[in-house]
Amino acid sequence: MSNEEDIKQKLIEKFNYMDNAVTIKRERRIFADVAIGHFTEVFDYLVRQAGFISLCAITGMDEGNNTFAVIYHISNFGGAVFSLRTRIPRENPTVKTITGYFASADIYERELMDLLGIKVDGLNEGRRYPLPDNWPQGQYPLRKEWKREAKNA
């Protein structure tokens, strides 16, 4: 059994609701979908017990069907990358911070807030990123419905 298969099997054994939610696309790449209500326990297991010790990135996407997807890309010492995706409703787009696991998550979580308008519970106050401080409130340029306002010449 490959290392990726072993990781998949252990995850499914620990969380039976993950059966059919985990796929291995190629060597060292594991993908999974998890409901937002189960995200923390699965993420905690991957980091604290399965050995995924490094945050590679957090990707936020407007899926256009009244949901946003947030994908957490984490890697282990052997170079396997696990991409854990959760979906959140557009009417209340909120996730919990993972800065308690990875301090470097701060910058990615600020991107979620600035570019998609996703609230990150527990994230410390700080500067905006990547948009400038004078960017108009409520304007989220990665949302599908966002349109740039024309400037008067």
N, C-alpha and C positions, 0 to 999 in steps of 0.2 A: 504494500500500500504506500502511495506517495505521501510525502509530508503534508501536501495540501489536502489529500483525502483523509488523512488522520485528523487534521484540524477540523475538517467538515464533520466527520463522524463524531468527534468529541463534542462539538457545538450542538449537534442534533441530539445526542444523548443527554446533554445538560438541559436543553430547551427543546422539548418535543415539538413545539409549535414552529420551530425553524425547519422542520422537514419540508422539502420542496421549496425552501426559500434561499438555499445556499447553492451556488454554482461555481464550478472551476472552469474558467474560460481557456486557460493555458497554464503552463508551468509558472508557479509563483504568483498567480493572480486568482484571488478568491473574492466572490461577490455575494452579498446577501441583502435581502430586504427584511426590515423589522418594523413592526407597528410602533408608533411613537410611545405608546404605553409600556412597551417592553424594551425600548432603546437603552435605558440606563443599565439595566441588569445584563444585557448582552454585551454592551460596550465595556462595562466593568469586568466581565469575565474575560473578554478578549485581551484587555490590558493587564489585568492583575494575575490571571491564571494561564492564559494561552500564550503569553509572551510577546504580544504586540506592543513594543516598547517605544515606538517612534511615530509621531504624527507627521505625515507627509503633506497633507493638504485637507481642506474642507471645501467642497464644491456645493454651491447653491444653484438651483435651477427653477425657473418658472415653467411648470409642465403644461400650463395653459388650460387645465381641466379643473379649475378651482383648487389646485394643490401646488405646493412647492415641494421639491425634493431637496434634502440635504444629505450629502454623501461624505462620510468620514473615511479618509484613506490613511490607514495605519500599517506599519511594517514591523516585522520581527527581525531578530538578529540574523536569520538565515536568508533574508532578502525577499521573503514572501510579503506581498501587499494585500491587505484585506480592505475591501471597499464596502462599508456598511451604510446602506441607504435607508432613510426613513422619510416618510411623507407627512406633511403637515397641511392643515386646511388653510386656504387663502383668507378666510374671514377672521382667523385668529392665528397668524403665523408665529408660533413661539417654540423655541427649543431651550434646553438648559445648557449653560456653559459647561465646557469640558476643561476649563483652565485648571481645575483641581487635579486633573490627570496630566495635562500638558500645558505649561504656561504659554507656549508658543501659539496656542489656539486663539489667543486674544486677537491677533491681526486678522485671522480668517473670520472670526465671529463678527468683527467690526465690518468686514466686507459684506457679510450677510445682512447686517443692519442697514448699511449705507446703500447697497446696490439693489436689494430686494425688499427691504422693509420688514425683515424677519426679526422679531424681538428675541434677545438672548437673555434669559433669566439668569441672574447671578453674575453677569459680566460687570466688572468694575467700571465706573465712570471714566471716560477718557476722551481723547480727541477722535474726531471722525477719521475714517479711512475707507477707501482711498479718496473720497470726494473732499473738496475744500470745505472749510468751516462755513463759508457763506452760501453753500449749495442750498436751494430752496427745500424747506421741510416738506415731507410728503411726496417728494419726487424721487422715484426709484428706477434708475435707468435700465435695469435688467428685467423689469417686469414687461411682459408681452404687450400690455396696453399702453405703456409709457410712450409718449410722443414729446420730442423736444419742442419747447416753446420757441416761437420765432421771436427774435429780438428786433425791437424798433431801431431803424437805422438813424 
